[in-house]
Amino acid sequence: MSPVRYHKGSSASSESLVSDSSDGFSSDESKRPTRAATLAMHADDALNLVDDVAPPLHLSTTFRYAKNPAKLVPGMEAPTKGPTDHIYSRQSAPNTTRLEAILTSLLGAPSVTYSSGLSALYAILIHLGPTNVSIGDGYHGCQGVLDVYQRLTKCKKHTLSCAPSSLGKGDLIILETPVNPTGEAFEIAKYAKKAHSRGAYLLVDSTFAPPPLQNPFAHGADIVMHSGTKYIGGHSDMLCGVLSVKDEDWIPQMLRDRLFLGSVMGSLEGWLGVRSVRTMQLRVQRQSQSATKLAQFFSHIIRGWPTHLDQATSARLRGVLSDITHASLQVQDDNDGAETWLTKQMPGGFGPVFSITLKKREQARRLPSKLEFFHHATSLGGVESLIEWRTMSDDKVDPRLLRVSIGIEDVVDLRDDLVQGLIAVAGEENGVTNGKAR
C-alpha cells in the first residue's frame, strides 16, 4: 500500500503562545504550520468513509475484491493501492492505516507501525542490513534484538562512544534519548554528525520523548523509532512499534518486509492507538511537567537546598536518597553544555521518566510497597504513575535504582506519596538499627 500524503506540522514545538495584540493572539498566527494538537485530531480526515465521528473498529482480516471482473487486476500487475484499498490485514487494514496517517503528520516523516517497538527495531535492521552497529547501554530489549540480528549476520556491535572509524557506509548508530531507565538525554546532533561523516545512519529511539517534547529529525536523525506501547498508546493496554524515516523511498520495501515478517499491528491495537494519540499532547505535556517538578524537588532535597519540608524531614529523606537523574537536571547543572543543546533539542519538556537511586538495595526493594498512588509494575507511558524496582526486569542496572514513570495524577499528591514512602523506608531502617521490631 502506498503511503498517503498528510499534513506536516511542527512536531517538536512547545506550542507556547505569545500575545502581541489586543485580541490575545500573536500577529504571525496565520503564517505558522498546523500544530500537533490539531494534527492529532484531523490528519486522518481523508480516511473518513462513514459518518461516524469516532472512527469505527474494523475486525475483518480479509476484504472483498471488486465485483466487476474488469476491475480485477492480479497482484503483480496491479497499480499501487490507495489508503482505503485493503486486501488482507497482514498487508494493511483501516485502523492501522489511520494510525499511520496521524503519526506521519505528528512525527514529520512517513511512518510505519509494527506489532511492538522491538519488532520495529528488527525491521529496520533487516531493511538496512548494517555490518556494524553502535549502541548505548539503554533498554535491554533493544540489546536482545541486536543479539538476534548479530547471530544471523555476524555484524559487529560497538559502544556508543566508539571511534567513527568503526563505522562505514550503511552502518547504524542506535541512540536512545532520553535513555531508559534514567531519563537522561544525549545530544542528537553530535551523533548525527558522527554517523554521517562515515556514510552511516542515525536511528533515534525517542520513546521517552514523543511529540511535542522532541523532534529528532530537526537535529539530524535519519530514522525515529518509538515503542508506541508507551506514550502513543498511553493507557497500558496495547502493544505498538513505530518507524519514521526521512527517506520516503524506503517505505515500499519496509511495507513489503513487514508483510512477510508478519509484524503488523492488530486491528484492535490500531483502533486503540488512534483513540490514544488524539490526547497524546495533553497527556505527555502534563506528565513531563510533573516529572520535572518532582525530579527537581528531590534533587533539592539531596543537595540540601531549601524546600517546603522542615529540616528534620529533609535530613531523614537524605538518609535514604542517594541520587536522582532526569534530563531537566542536566540543564540545571549545565552538564556538557546542556543548557544550550538540550533546551533546543527538547523545547517541549524534558520527559515523564526519571530514576531514583537509594542508599541500599533493600531500601529500593521496599519502597514500592509503601506507595499509594504508584503501581509497582514494569513499562511506562500510561496515564497512571508507575514505579519499578528496575532489577526485577533488568539485572544489569544498579539494584538500588527505581525507575519512575509519572502519570496524570495531581503532582502534589504524587510528591507527598513519595515523601511518605521514603520516610516509611527510613523509619524501618532506623528500626533495624535500633534493634526494634518492624
N, C-alpha and C positions, 0 to 999 in steps of 0.2 A: 504494500500500500504506500502511496506517495504521501509525504508529509504535507500538511495543509499550511498555507501562508497565514500567519496570525499577526496580531498586533505585537509590536515590541515596545516595552515600556522601560522605565528606569528601575531595574530590579533591585539595586542596592541602595536606592535613595532612602534617607531617613524621613523624607517627606514632611519636613518641617515647613511651616507656612509663616513667612514674614510679611506682615501687612505694611504697605506704604501708601495706602489710600483710605479715604473715609469709609468706604463700603466694607472694609475688613479683608479685602483680597489684594494680593500682590499685583502690581501693574503688568507683570510679564506672564500671568497665568495662562493666557491664550497661546503662548509660544511653547509651553512645556509638553513633553510627551504624556500619553496616558499613564497614570500611576498604577502601581502594583495592586492596590486595593480594588481599583476598578477593573483591571485586567482579570483578577481572580474571579470576578463575577460575570464578566462579559466576553472573555477571549474565546469562549466556545459557542457563542451565539449562532455562528454559521452552521452548527450541527443540530440546531433545534428543528426537528422534523415533525414534532407533535406540539400541541398547545400547552402541555404541562409546564408549569413554572419550575417545579422541581424535576430535574431530569429523571426519567424512569429507569428502573433496573432491568437490564436485558440479560436473561439467564441462558438463552439458547447458545449452543456450541456450534451450530451449523445454520446456514442461511440459504434460502431458495435461490436457484438460478432464475434467469429471466424466462417467462412463459413463452415468449416469442422465439421460435427456433432461429430466426435470422439474427438474433442478438447473442446467440451462444457462440462464444469465441474460446477455443481451447487455451489453457493457461499460458503456454509458451508464446502464443500469438496475440494474447490479449494486451490492450493498451494499459498503461498504468492506472490502477484502481483509484477512485476518489475516496475521500474520507468517510463517506456514508455508504460505500460499497463493501460489503463483507461477504466472505465465503465460509471461513472456518475460524473459530476463535483462537486457535493457536497462531494464526496469522494476524488477525485483527478482530476487534469487537467494539460495539458502540461505546460502552462505558470507559474502556481503557483508552480508546481514541480521543474521547472527550477530555480525559485527564491529561493526555499528552499535549493536546491543544493548549490547555491552560498553562501547563508547565513550560511549553515552548515560549510563551509570552512572558511569563514571570522570570524565567532563567535567562532569557535573552538569546537563546540559540535553540536549534532543532533538538528535540528531546524524545527519548525512547524509554518506556517503562519496562521493568523486569519483575520477576517474582520476589526478589529480595535485593538488598544492597549488595550482598556477596555475589549473587548471580550477575548483577550489573558489572561488578569488577571483573569477574571471569570473562564476561562477554567482550569487554574492551581489550583484555589480554589476548583473547582469540583473534579479535579484529586486527590489532596492531602487530602481534607476533614479535615482541621485543626480545632481544638476546641478552639484554642487561636491564635490570630494574633496580632503581634506587628507592628505598622506602624507610620511613622512620619507625619509632617504637610505639605507634599508636594502637589502634584497635587490633586485637589479636586475631579476629576473624579474617581480616584482610591478609594478615601474615599466613593464615591457613590456606586461603585461596591461592596465594602466590606459591606456597609449597606444592600444591597440587599441579599448578602450571609448570613449576620447575621440574617436577618429577616426569612430566610428559615431554618437556622440551629441552631440559638441561640448561636453561637460561641461568645466568649468574645474578645473584642477589647482592646488592650493595647497600651500605648505610646511607642515610640522608646526607651525611657530611662527606661522602666520597668525592674524590678528585674528579673534575669534569672529564678528564681523560678516560675515566672508567666507562663513560657513555659514548655511544656512537649514533649514527643516523638511524632513526626509527625506534630508538630505545625509549625508556619511560621513567619519569620521576613521579612517584605517588606521594603527594603531600596532603596530609590531614591537618586542617586548620580551621577552627581551634581543634586541639588534639584530644583524643579520648585516653585516659579518663580525667585529665587535669583541667581541661578548658583553656589551656594556654595557646597562644597564637604564634604562627610563623609567617615571615614576610614572603608573600606570594611572588612579588616582582623579582626578588633575589633568586628564587628557584626557577622562575621562568627564564631569566637571563642565562642561568647555568644550563638549562636544558636546551635552549635554542642555540646556544653557542656551539653545540655538538650535533645539531640536527635532530635532537630528541624531542619528545613531547612532555608537557607537564599536565598531569591529572591532579586536580584539587578535589579532595573529599571534603565537601562543605556541609556535611550533615549537621554539624553543631552550629552552623551559621547560615540558615536559609534566608531567602529574601524576607524582609528588606535589610537584613543585617550586613550582608556581604555579597559582592558580585565579583567572583574570581576572574571572569573574562576581562574585566576592566583593568586587571593587573597582570595579564599575560598568560592566563591558563588556556590550554587547548581543549581540555575536557573537564567538565564539572560533574562530579558524582554525588548522589545523595542516597542514603538509606531512607527512603520515603516512609518507612515504618515509623520513623521518629516524628519530626515536626510537620512534614507534609500530611501524614496520617493524623497525628496529633491527639489520638484518643485511645491508643494502646489496643487497637482492635483490627489491624490489618498489616500485612507484610507488603513491602514495595521497594523496588530499587529504581533509580533514575540515572540515565546518562544524557548529558547535554554536550554537544560537540560544536566547535567553531566551524568546522568544515562540513557543510551540508552534503557534500558529495559522498560522505561516509555512510549516510543514512540508509540507502538501499541495501548495502551489504550487511549493515548491522541488523536490519529487519529480517533479511534472509537467514543470517546466522541464528537469530532468535527463534525463527520458525523451526529450525532443525535441532537447536539446543533444547527447545521446549520450555524456555524460562520465561514464559509470558505470564502476566498477572491474570488472576481470575476475574470474571466479570463483577462479582460481588465486591472484591477489593478495589476494582476500578471505580465502582459506584461510590464506595466509602471514601476513596481518595478525592473524588470531585466534591462530595459533601464537606470534606475536611479542609481542602485547600482554599475554599471560599473564605474561611475565617483565619487562615494562617497568619496573616499580618497582625491581626488583633491579638491573637494568642502569643505569638513569638515576641512582639514588642513588649507586652506586659511581662512575660516570663523573663526576658533579658533584663528589663529594668529591675525586676525584683531580685534576680540573681546578683546583679551588680551591687545593689544596696546591701544585700546580705554578705557578699564577699568582702565588701569594704568595711562593713560593721565588724566582722570577725577579724579582719586584718588590723583594725584599730585596737581591738582587744589584745591581740598577740603582741602588738608593738607598744602597748601601754599608753596609747593615746586616749583622750577623754571620750566617753560615750555617755548615754543616759543612765548607765548602770553605776552603782556605787563602787568604790574602790575595792571593797572586800569581795563583792561578787565577781568583778573583773579578775581579781587575783585568783579566785577559785577556777575560773574558766581557763586562765593561763596555765594553771597546773595540769590541765588536760590537753589543751590545744598545742600542737607543735608547728603546724604550717597550714596555709590556705593558698590555693592557686586559682587564678581566673585571669582572663585577658585584660580586664579592667585594671588589675593590679600591675600589669606590665606597663600600662600607660601611666599609672600613678607614680611608679618608680622610674619611668622612662628607661626601661631595660632595652639596651641596644638601640636607642633612639626611637622607642615605640611610640612616644608622644607624637612623633612625626608620621611614621609609616602606618602604624596601627589605627590611628584615628582616621586616616584616609581609607584604609582597607576595610574597616568596619564602621562606616558612618552611621549605621542604624542601630548600633548597640553591640555589646561585647559577648553576647551569648548567654543561654539559660543554664549552663552547666558549670559547676566548679567542684573542686575537691577539697576535703578537709583531711589533714593528717594529724592523728592524735599521738600522744607520747608513747602509748603502749598498745600492743596488738590486742590484748584482752579488752581494753577500753573501746577500741574500734568495733570489736565483736559485739559488745553490749549496747552501744549507743542506739542502734535502730530500734531495739525493743523498748526504749524509753520514750519514743516519739509518738505523738498522737496524730499528726497531720501528714506524716511521710510514710508511704508504703515501703517496706523493705523488699525490694524486687530489682531485678536487672532491667536493662533497657532504659529509655529516656524519651523525652519529647512529648509525653502526653499532658493532658490538662491537669492531671493530678501530680503532686510532688512525690518524687521517689528518692530513696537513699539506698545505696548498696555498699555493703562491706565488700569491696571490689575483689578481694581474693576468693570470694565464692565462685566467680566465673572467670577470673584471670589470675593464675598463680604466679605470674611474672611481676606483678605490681607489689609495692610495699604493703605488707599485711596490716599496716596501721592506717591505710588510706581508705576513705569513704568517698564515693562519687555521689554528688548531689545534683539531681535534676529538678529544677523549680517549675511548679505548675502555675495555675492561675489563681490560687488562693490569695487571700489578703497577706501582704508581705509582713505586716506586723505580727499576725498570728503565726506565721512561719518562723519569724525571728524568735518570738517568745518560746515557741515549741523547741527549737534548737537549744536555746539557752537553758530551759528547764531540763532538757535531756542531758546536756553536758554537765549541769550541776548534779543531776542524779548519779551520773557515772563517777563524778569526782567524789560524791558522798560515799559511794560504795568503795572507792579506792581508799578513802580515809578510814572507812570501817575496817577494811582488811589491815591497814597499817596499825590501827589501834587495837587490833585483836578482837573487834566486836563482831557479833553475828550479823550477817546481811539480812 
